[in-house]
Amino acid sequence: MSAPLDRLREAVDALVSATVGSSDAEMGRPWVWRMYDEEGLRFALLMTHHELRDLAVRLAAARDRAGTPPTEVERIVAQYHESYGALTGILASLGPSELDRAPAPDQWPVREALRHAIGAMYGFAAVVRLAVAAVRTGRPQGEPSDEEWATAVGRPERIAEGDLATVRRELGSLHGRVLEEVRAVRDDELERPALFWDGEMPIRFRLHRFEAHLRQHTVQIEKTLAAIHHPPTEAERLVRLVHDALAGVESAWSPAGDGSVDEVARAIRERAAALPGARPSTFAN
């Protein structure tokens, strides 16, 4: 999107890396922000969430003042992007050994849930791509042949393989490509038909399915972690809020607000660097 947004992501990543592994007891460790000196380390994450939420409001207001409010499609895509933020907030706390630990012999481990979610993103994107192409060329949309479908989907033979960092990068890369493509849909195309296994539905429905499906399997991953004895700690819950707020900023971004983005990125980066155990950014958002 923009260099300032990249810097903001890196700053948030550094803060998350320095705090996500903290125990509930460590959340009470002394940490001071101006007059706030009684909340402990948790306030570093709470204040970051506060700043990101405010930044999203300021960016949205800047868009309105510039006469470029979000389209319906952009609003739908923002909802989907926020669901991605919720998922990455959970994955930030995932241990490498937890990727393949199944809660029961007949239940999916986290990797399988991610493989399914990534595969669905390829499929949903292909459905929208074919529907929009039919609209813009003025031809009726028919059911594609197996060969046409495989070409439209463009899914590689193997997905969600490798270690945790590799899987997260794959998820993030595909999500970025999907965002770029679906943002190009026009509002006047939302009610046009899009064919899939469930028949004919409007493109609007297909765009909302990106979020709905990802939310479904994010809940599944949460249940899986609880079942393998990894309920979220306080730090992990706060990190999820921060990731959600970051997604809100990314959705609200406009060039008119780049200065505000850099200002918040600088504050978060300095906060992260001052924390005990701070280390370089490693999470691929």
Number of C-alpha atoms within 10 A of each C-alpha: 11 12 11 20 18 16 17 25 23 21 24 29 25 23 28 28 22 20 25 21 17 17 13 13 9 15 20 14 14 13 16 14 14 5 6 10 12 13 16 16 22 21 21 22 25 16 14 24 22 15 18 27 18 15 24 23 14 18 24 23 18 19 18 12 11 11 9 12 16 15 12 16 20 20 15 18 22 22 19 24 23 22 23 23 23 23 22 24 23 20 22 23 21 19 11 11 9 16 19 14 18 18 17 11 8 7 12 18 21 25 22 18 20 23 17 17 21 21 17 18 23 18 20 18 22 21 21 24 18 20 23 23 12 17 15 9 8 9 9 10 16 11 14 13 9 9 8 11 15 14 11 18 19 12 16 9 5 8 17 21 12 10 13 19 15 13 20 19 15 17 22 17 13 14 19 14 11 18 16 13 13 18 18 11 19 13 14 9 16 18 12 15 22 25 19 17 7 6 9 13 14 16 23 20 14 21 23 15 16 24 20 15 17 24 19 12 17 23 13 16 22 17 16 23 22 13 14 14 10 15 14 16 16 18 22 24 15 23 30 26 21 28 28 23 24 26 26 23 25 24 21 23 24 20 13 15 19 15 11 15 26 17 13 20 24 15 14 26 19 13 19 25 16 12 15 9 10 16 15 14 16 13 18 18 22
